[in-house]
Amino acid sequence: MLIQDRKQKEKVMTNKKLIIYNVAEQSDTDARIARMMASRHEISASTMKNGK
């Protein structure tokens, strides 16, 4: 029973790490897109982020 619990906890931790990683990836991509759009339209990236 204890081994089962430990495996379950490890699984949850792994899932949390994956979610955090995915969110980080996503925001990095968003920032890159915002910068690209900003340079294209000559608006600051911070304005893009705030307007979102």
N, C-alpha and C positions, 0 to 999 in steps of 0.2 A: 504493500500500500504506500509506504514512504517513497519507494523508487518511482511509483506512478506519479506522486505529487511533485517530485523533483523534475521529472520529465515534463510535466504540465507547465511548471514555472519557467523552465528553460524555453519552452515553446512560446510562451507569452512574451518573455523578454526578447526573443528573436523577432517576433512579430512587431513589437514596439520599435526595435531598432530599424526594421525595414520601413515602417511607417515614417519614422523620423527622417530616414535617408531619402525616402520618396518625396517628402515635403521639402527637404533641402534642395533636392534636384529641381523640383517644380519652381520654387522661388528663384533659383539661380537662372533658370530658363526665362522666367518672367522678366527678371532684371535685364537679361541680355536683350530680349525683345524690346523692352522699354528703351534701352540705350540706343538700339538700332533705329527705332521709330523717332526718338528724340533727335538723333543726328540727321535723320532724313528730313525731318520737319523743322529742325533748328529750334527745338524746345528743350529745356533742361530735363534730365531724367527724373529729377525730384518732382517736377511739376506733373510728369506722367504718372508717377507712383501715387501722388496725392489725389489726382483726379480719378483714380481707379475706384 
